[in-house]
Amino acid sequence: MRLTLTAVWTLVALTASGCGRPTAGGSAPPPAPPPLRAWPEGRAPPMKITDDLTLAVPLAFEREGVERAAAPAGAGSAGAGPPGSAHGEAHFDFFLPDASGYTLDNYRNDADPNKVEVVYVHAGDPHEADPGAPGEYPPNMLKRALKELLDARHPRELYGLRCYPGRLFVNRLTCFGRRGAEPGEDIMLTVLVPPYPADAGLPMFQARYFSRRYGGVRIEWRAHVSQLAHWREIDARVWKLIDAWKVAPAAAGAASRPLSRS
């Protein structure tokens, strides 16, 4: 028997009207969580960066700390290391001048000039500091950049750094310097300088380098250009936090342990 057009539309309407309704014995969606009154405490699950470094980052220093706090107990971190690496990757943010973490107020401001973003901390090749090796060891990066990208004839000193203008990108400086007293611990920074491009957004400077510490790690962090004079203090803060958050590889209970803010 052939259905009339009216009967067909009636069948479609009845089918659609039943969509989305809980079936008999089905469960209703869970209620929405109550609004947060403070940023979550505790730590993210431990992340193995190298064989010598496992980090448990406090939720107060992760923008996604709210989502982590709502995740099931024991849920792992989503950070992944470089392709082919057996290790993971950590990232975190903090706010100058006292290296404090997120609050329900400051996380809404993406243009806060006091925010420092640590884009990644992950394992590097232990031989990355060998002369001429590829990777992110600053002396090797600088040697390559001077050959291909930078104007070596017009360097200038800036806040304890030796800075070179680019051959193509004239609104950018690439700077090289010593991070501290330890030999072979250097830094490379890329600095945006006026006039800023129309699409530049928030003008930033970026540090990127390989360190021999903890078996060899790569680090990238960035901050507002107004903080350039404080690059050394910012970098020291990054390492102070890493040292403070280092845990034993077997510290699996760190994610659920409350953390007092100092």
QUILIN-V160953 format. One record per residue. RES is the residue in three letters. PHI is phi in degrees with one decimal (NA if undefined). PSI is psi in radians with two decimals (999 if undefined). OMEGA is omega in degrees with one decimal (NA if undefined). Layout:
res->[RES/RES]
phi->[PHI/PHI]
psi->[PSI/PSI]
omega->[OMEGA/OMEGA]
This chain:
res->[MET/ARG/LEU/THR/LEU/THR/ALA/VAL/TRP/THR/LEU/VAL/ALA/LEU/THR/ALA/SER/GLY/CYS/GLY/ARG/PRO/THR/ALA/GLY/GLY/SER/ALA/PRO/PRO/PRO/ALA/PRO/PRO/PRO/LEU/ARG/ALA/TRP/PRO/GLU/GLY/ARG/ALA/PRO/PRO/MET/LYS/ILE/THR/ASP/ASP/LEU/THR/LEU/ALA/VAL/PRO/LEU/ALA/PHE/GLU/ARG/GLU/GLY/VAL/GLU/ARG/ALA/ALA/ALA/PRO/ALA/GLY/ALA/GLY/SER/ALA/GLY/ALA/GLY/PRO/PRO/GLY/SER/ALA/HIS/GLY/GLU/ALA/HIS/PHE/ASP/PHE/PHE/LEU/PRO/ASP/ALA/SER/GLY/TYR/THR/LEU/ASP/ASN/TYR/ARG/ASN/ASP/ALA/ASP/PRO/ASN/LYS/VAL/GLU/VAL/VAL/TYR/VAL/HIS/ALA/GLY/ASP/PRO/HIS/GLU/ALA/ASP/PRO/GLY/ALA/PRO/GLY/GLU/TYR/PRO/PRO/ASN/MET/LEU/LYS/ARG/ALA/LEU/LYS/GLU/LEU/LEU/ASP/ALA/ARG/HIS/PRO/ARG/GLU/LEU/TYR/GLY/LEU/ARG/CYS/TYR/PRO/GLY/ARG/LEU/PHE/VAL/ASN/ARG/LEU/THR/CYS/PHE/GLY/ARG/ARG/GLY/ALA/GLU/PRO/GLY/GLU/ASP/ILE/MET/LEU/THR/VAL/LEU/VAL/PRO/PRO/TYR/PRO/ALA/ASP/ALA/GLY/LEU/PRO/MET/PHE/GLN/ALA/ARG/TYR/PHE/SER/ARG/ARG/TYR/GLY/GLY/VAL/ARG/ILE/GLU/TRP/ARG/ALA/HIS/VAL/SER/GLN/LEU/ALA/HIS/TRP/ARG/GLU/ILE/ASP/ALA/ARG/VAL/TRP/LYS/LEU/ILE/ASP/ALA/TRP/LYS/VAL/ALA/PRO/ALA/ALA/ALA/GLY/ALA/ALA/SER/ARG/PRO/LEU/SER/ARG/SER]
phi->[NA/-90.8/-77.2/-74.3/-60.0/-63.1/-66.4/-62.7/-65.1/-64.4/-64.9/-62.8/-64.3/-66.9/-64.1/-66.5/-66.9/-89.2/-69.0/86.2/-81.7/-66.4/-79.0/-58.9/84.8/-78.3/-103.7/-74.1/-61.8/-64.9/-68.1/-65.9/-66.5/-66.5/-62.5/-71.8/-103.2/-156.6/-65.5/-59.7/-99.2/99.2/-127.8/-70.7/-57.6/-56.8/-120.3/-79.2/-88.3/-136.0/-63.2/-102.8/-141.2/-122.5/-113.3/-121.1/-79.5/-60.4/-59.4/-63.6/-109.2/-118.6/-61.2/-86.8/-57.4/-64.1/-67.2/-62.0/-64.1/-87.5/-71.9/-58.8/-57.8/86.6/-65.6/-80.2/-80.7/-88.8/-68.0/-120.7/-79.3/-62.2/-53.6/84.9/-89.0/-89.1/-108.8/-103.4/-138.5/-113.3/-148.3/-163.0/-129.2/-150.8/-122.8/-78.6/-94.1/-106.3/57.0/-82.6/-101.8/-75.1/-129.9/-68.2/-94.6/-73.7/-72.7/-80.4/-102.5/-75.0/-106.3/-68.8/-70.5/-93.5/-85.3/-114.4/-107.0/-91.3/-69.5/-158.5/-132.5/-146.1/-69.2/-111.3/-74.2/-56.1/-95.9/-63.1/-87.2/-65.4/-55.7/77.9/-71.5/-69.3/120.3/-120.2/-75.7/-52.3/-58.4/-71.1/-62.6/-64.0/-59.9/-66.0/-67.0/-65.2/-73.2/-114.2/-124.7/-106.8/-92.7/-75.2/-82.5/-130.1/-76.7/-145.5/-89.6/-147.8/53.5/80.1/-118.6/-101.1/-114.9/-122.8/-73.9/-83.1/-75.2/-103.2/-95.6/-75.1/-95.6/-137.0/-116.4/-114.4/-119.5/-130.9/-169.3/-84.6/-80.9/-166.0/-80.5/-68.2/-65.5/77.5/-106.9/-116.5/-142.8/-122.1/-126.3/-112.3/-121.3/-82.9/-123.7/-64.7/-76.1/-74.0/-61.0/-60.6/-98.6/-71.7/68.8/-78.0/-68.0/-127.2/-125.1/-131.0/-107.1/-149.8/-167.7/-103.9/-120.5/-75.4/-62.0/53.8/83.6/107.5/-130.4/-103.8/-135.0/-133.6/-138.4/-145.1/-151.8/-65.7/-61.6/-66.9/-98.2/-58.7/-61.8/-106.1/-58.5/-67.9/-65.4/-63.3/-62.5/-63.5/-63.6/-56.5/-71.5/-63.6/-68.6/-58.7/-62.3/-71.9/-96.2/-67.8/-129.6/-68.3/-55.4/-90.1/-79.1/-71.1/-86.3/-66.7/-64.9/-101.2/-82.1/-59.1/-124.3/-80.6/-80.8/-100.7]
psi->[2.39/2.32/2.46/2.83/-0.67/-0.72/-0.65/-0.83/-0.59/-0.71/-0.73/-0.76/-0.70/-0.70/-0.78/-0.64/-0.37/-0.17/2.43/-0.19/2.49/2.37/2.90/2.23/-0.09/2.90/2.48/2.73/2.59/2.61/2.68/2.48/2.67/2.69/2.51/2.46/-0.29/2.79/2.46/2.56/3.12/-2.99/2.71/2.79/2.52/2.41/2.12/1.97/-0.91/3.10/-0.38/-0.06/2.04/2.24/2.44/1.70/2.26/2.47/-0.47/-0.29/0.19/2.23/-0.59/0.33/-0.55/-0.79/-0.69/-0.72/-0.51/-0.14/2.69/2.59/2.37/0.00/2.41/2.94/2.62/-0.04/2.26/2.50/-2.99/2.74/2.33/-0.02/2.51/0.00/3.00/-2.95/2.39/2.66/2.65/2.91/2.73/2.97/2.32/2.70/-0.14/0.24/0.73/2.97/-2.84/2.63/3.01/-0.22/-0.90/-0.35/-0.24/-0.24/1.71/-0.21/0.41/2.03/-0.13/-0.03/2.38/2.22/2.07/1.78/-0.71/2.63/1.94/2.97/2.48/3.07/2.23/-0.40/0.20/-0.45/0.01/2.56/2.22/0.04/2.58/2.91/-2.64/0.45/2.08/-0.80/-0.67/-0.70/-0.74/-0.73/-0.76/-0.74/-0.64/-0.53/-0.64/-0.56/-0.47/2.70/1.75/-0.18/-0.29/1.01/2.82/2.67/2.35/1.93/0.73/0.22/2.63/2.04/2.46/2.35/2.74/2.70/-0.62/-0.79/1.63/-0.26/0.43/2.43/2.52/2.16/2.55/2.46/3.04/2.36/-0.55/-2.80/-0.36/2.32/2.49/0.15/1.63/3.09/2.59/2.31/2.51/2.19/2.22/2.27/2.71/2.66/2.29/2.49/2.66/-0.53/0.30/-0.44/-2.33/2.06/2.21/2.86/2.66/2.32/2.44/2.26/2.87/2.37/2.53/-0.21/2.62/0.67/0.03/1.84/2.65/2.47/2.44/2.26/2.78/2.70/2.94/2.54/-0.39/-0.25/0.13/-0.66/-0.32/0.38/-0.66/-0.74/-0.67/-0.81/-0.69/-0.64/-0.72/-0.83/-0.57/-0.69/-0.74/-0.81/-0.67/-0.51/0.05/2.31/2.90/2.53/-0.47/0.18/1.10/-0.34/0.08/-0.49/-0.54/-0.06/2.19/2.59/2.16/2.33/2.28/999]
omega->[-179.1/177.7/174.4/-179.4/179.2/-179.2/179.3/-179.2/177.1/179.0/178.5/-178.8/179.8/179.6/-179.3/-176.7/179.3/-177.6/175.2/178.3/176.3/177.9/-180.0/-179.8/179.8/-178.3/177.4/178.4/-178.1/179.0/178.9/179.1/178.4/179.7/-179.1/175.6/178.2/178.1/-177.6/174.8/-179.0/-177.9/170.8/176.5/-179.7/179.3/178.6/-179.2/173.5/176.9/-178.2/-174.5/171.1/-175.7/169.4/-173.8/175.8/180.0/-179.3/-177.7/176.6/179.9/178.7/-179.8/178.7/179.6/179.1/-178.3/-179.5/-178.5/177.6/179.4/178.6/179.1/-176.2/177.8/-179.6/-176.8/178.0/-179.9/179.1/-179.8/179.1/-177.8/175.9/-177.6/-178.7/-176.0/177.0/172.5/-178.5/179.0/171.2/-173.6/176.3/9.7/-171.0/179.4/177.7/-176.9/-177.7/168.1/179.0/178.4/-171.4/-177.8/178.9/-175.2/-179.8/-177.7/-179.0/-178.5/179.0/-177.6/173.2/179.7/173.1/-170.3/176.0/165.0/179.3/-175.4/171.4/175.5/179.4/-179.6/-176.6/-179.5/176.2/-179.4/177.2/-177.7/174.1/178.1/-170.4/174.4/-169.4/178.9/178.9/177.8/-179.0/179.7/178.4/-176.6/178.8/177.9/-166.3/-166.4/-168.3/176.3/-175.9/-176.2/-174.4/177.1/174.1/178.8/-176.8/176.6/179.1/179.7/172.5/-170.1/-177.7/173.2/177.8/176.6/-178.1/-176.6/-173.0/179.6/-177.1/172.2/171.5/-171.7/-177.9/177.6/177.3/179.1/-176.7/-175.6/-177.7/179.2/177.5/178.0/-175.4/-177.6/172.0/177.7/171.4/-172.3/174.3/-178.2/179.0/-2.9/-177.4/176.1/-177.8/-177.4/-174.7/-176.1/178.8/-178.9/-173.5/162.5/-170.0/175.0/-179.9/-178.5/171.9/175.7/177.4/-176.0/177.2/176.8/178.1/179.0/171.1/-179.5/168.5/172.5/-179.3/-177.7/178.8/-176.5/178.4/-179.8/-173.6/-179.7/-176.7/-174.6/-176.8/178.2/178.6/-179.6/177.8/177.6/178.9/-178.0/177.3/177.8/177.9/179.7/-178.1/-175.3/178.4/179.2/174.1/-178.0/-176.5/-176.2/-174.3/-177.7/-174.1/-175.6/-175.1/-177.4/177.7/-178.2/177.3/179.9/177.7/NA]
